[in-house]
Amino acid sequence: MLDTDHQVIAFPLSDRIAQNRLAQLDDVVAITASMVGVAELRDWEALTALQDQRDEMVREALSEGLPGTFAEAASEKIRTLLLQNDELLIVVAQAKHQLSQNYKEQRSQTQAVKRYLNQSA
């Protein structure tokens, strides 16, 4: 019969792997901060490339669970990431709104020019 009162002992290798995962989460936080800046500059191609890179980094960093001793640190990094993501979404939504306004203005001006050309013909 198995004795279930045994504690799991963390091996140094698992600690090293967990530290590596935390470092990967730090990299995700850094790239997300860069994404906010790129979005503010309205560089959509660069933002898309960074998003693809970030997606892969997130999948790798969160591919396995972390030992309990690292859970709080990982949770804090994920909270930071979620706040950054909210900020990124706000910047992108503001840019989308501005582009919509610009489109409406251009459309209105185009229609005014067409009316003028039709009247003067």
Salt bridges, closest charged atoms under 4 A:
ASP3 OD2 - HIS6 NE2 3.50
ASP26 OD1 - LYS77 NZ 2.57
GLU64 OE2 - ARG21 NH2 3.69
GLU72 OE2 - ARG79 NH2 3.11
GLU76 OE1 - ARG79 NH2 2.94
